[in-house]
Amino acid sequence: MNATPLVQSFVSHFGEMGSRWGINRTVGQIYALLFVSEKPLNADEIAERLSFSRSNVSMGLKELESWRLVKLQHYPGDRREYFSTPDDVWAIFKTLAEERKKREVEPTLTMLRGAMMETAGSEADRHAQARMKEMYQLIELVTTWFSDIQHMDVETLQRLMKLGSQVQKVLQFTQSLSKLTGRDTERE
């Protein structure tokens, strides 16, 4: 690899982690290189820096484009395409989450909805449907929650994340307060 030791370490690690996240190693390394690059790179530059074949780089870039994780740019007088990642890490996080939801969560919810609508032919099927309903409800709850936080501005989202377990204290306080006032906040 034609890069500093720091960049090499990051790119190698991202490649290893990429395979654990469901993308291939090459795609992870291409993304990592683009992420830390000071300027947009074309496919030939990426291939040279990573010692990958041009065809591997092209396939990796297509994959990253399908995930909406790279930006394509053109420069006047240059016919080549240049690639970079979005500057805002929060935008990257949101895009990744949206794509994973679209590719993984929504098909699972669709399958579970269909399975729950089927007529249970046996006690084993009724048990399976009950378990699937629990899974569906959990995924739906998490998806709704995530959709809500997707629309928050970055500052609010950071404040929410920094609260961490203190959110539990706030909820316990409101529960105690509602008991004193006679209101049931769990149903609201």
N, C-alpha and C positions, 0 to 999 in steps of 0.2 A: 504494500500500500504506500502510496506517495503522499504522506501526511505527517504531521508532528506526532510524537508519542501520545500526547493528550487526545488528539483527534482520533488516532488509531484505536486507542483504548475505548473511547466512546462508541465509535463505529462498530468495533468488534462486539462489544457488549450488547449494543442495540440489535445486531444481527442475531445473537444468541437468544435474546429476549423475544425478538420477533417471532421466532419459531414456537415459542411458548404461548404467544398471543394469537397464533393462528395465521401468521403470514410467513412466507419463507425467508430464510436468512438473507438472501440477496436483496429482497425488497426492504428489509429492516436496515441493512447497511446503506443502501442508496438513500433512504429517508434520513438516516442519521447524518450522512455526509452533507446532504442538502440543508439540514437543520442548522448545522454549525458553520456552513459556508458563509463567507462574508459577502459573496455576490452570487447571482444565479449562475448555474452551470449548464452546459449543453451535454448531450449524451456522450459525446467523445471524451469530454473532460472527466465525466463520471467514470466511464470505462477505464480511462488511463489511471485515475487516482485510486480506484479500487482493484485494478488488475482483473476486471471482468470483461467478458466478451461484449461486443456492442449489442448483440441480440439479447443477451441476458439483461443488459441495462434497459433496452427498449421495452422488454416485457415487464420489467420491474416498474418502469415509469408509467406504463399503461395501468398496472395494478394500483399504483398510488393515485393516478388520475381518477380511477373508478371509485376510490375511497374519498375523493375530493381533498387529498392531503398535500397536493402540490399545485403551484401556480405556474402557468405557462406564459412565457413572455417572448417577444420578438424585438430585435434591435434593428434600427434603420440600416440598410445596406448589408445585412447578414440574414441569410435564409434559414439558418439553424434555429431550432427551438431551445429556449433556455428555461430552466426549471428552478424553482425555489419553494420554500415552505411558507405558510402564512407567518407573519411576524408575531402575532398575538398567541401566546401559548394557551390562553383560555379558549380562543376560537378553535384552535387545533383540538383541544379536549372535547369541546362541544361537537365538532364535526365527527370525531372518532366515535363519540357516544351515539350520535344520531345514526351513523352508518352501522354500528353494531346492533342498534335497536332494529333498524330496517332489515338487516341480514340475518339476525339470530333470534331476537325477542319476538318480533311480529309473526314470523312463521310458526314459532312455538305456541303463541297465543291462538293462532288460527287452528292449529292441530288440536289443541286442548278444547277449544270451543266445539269443534266438530265431534270430538270424542265424547264430550259431555252431553251432546244432543242425541247421541245414539241411544237406542233402547237397550237397557242392560238385560242380557239374556240369562244371567246367573248371579249368584251371590258374589262370586269372584269379580264379575264385571261391575256390580254395584259398589263393591269395596274399591276397585280400581278407579271408578268414576269419582267417588268421594275424595280419594287421594288427589286425583287430577284437579278436582275443583279447588282443593286447598292450594295446590301449586298455582293454578290459574289466578286465584284471588291474590296470592302473594306477588306474583309477577305483575299483575295489573296494578296493584297498590304501588309497587316500586316504580313502575313505568309512569304512572300518574304523578308521583312525587318528583321523579326525575324530569318529567315534562315541565312541571311547575318551576323547578330550579333552573332549567334551561333558559327560561325567559327573564331570569334575574340579571341585573347588571353585575359586572365583575366585582365591584366594591361590596355590594350586598352579599354576593356569594362568598367572598373571602371572609367577611364578618361572620356569616353563618357557619362556615367551616371552622373558623377559629373558636367558635363557641364550644364545639365538641360536646363533651359530656355535660357541660353546663346547661344544655338544652333540657336535659332530664330534670335538673333542679327547677327550671322554670315551669316545666309541666307538673312536677310534684307540687310546686307552690300554687299553681292555678287550680289543681285538684283540691288542695286543702282549702283554698279560698272558696271554691264552689261548694264544698261541704258546709262551710260556715254560712254561706248565703242561701243554701238549699237548691242551687242550680246544678244540673248534671251536664258538665262540659264534654263528656265523652260522646253524648248523643248529638252535640251541636256541630 
